[in-house]
Amino acid sequence: MSPITTPADAERAIDDMTTLIAKLSIILEQEADLIRAGRVKRATELSPAKSQLANALFTSGEKLKANAKFLLKSVPTHCATLRQAQEAFRAILQKNMVLLATTHAISESIVRRLSGDLARKASPQVYGASGRTTAPNLKYSRPLAVSRTL
């Protein structure tokens, strides 16, 4: 990682970081729109691009951190612009994380319910000593295979 030594290099590095934030924001918003529309499979197709941009953003951030003092001295207005872009990105990222966590919780609930229903159907329907039906016997339950892509 080469040090930033000129104001032009500093502006270029900050502009690159801002561009990466904008591109990743667009992908996160696309992903959120797809998930809201119920197209989870299509949303997972954005993962490679999202990972690549996130890695580039991390690398760029490390470069800026290493040269923070110089950046603040030489291009304070660009630093303020970057800070605003980061705040907007943080809000988008937080909304995306909440959406993904909600989607995960809902899908996990559906799978658990499906598994319970399958276990109840597979076990014999008998009455216990109390006169109520008994809980499904684990001996009769079948494993449920799920792909955990998302």
Secondary structure, DSSP 4 states (H G I P E B T S, - for coil): -PPP-SHHHHHHHHHHHHHHHHHHHHHHHHHHHHHHTT-HHHHHTTHHHHHHHHHHHHHHHHHHHHTHHHHHHH-HHHHHHHHHHHHHHHHHHHHHHHHHHHHHHHHHHHHHHHHHHHHHHHS---B-TTSSBPPPPGGG----------
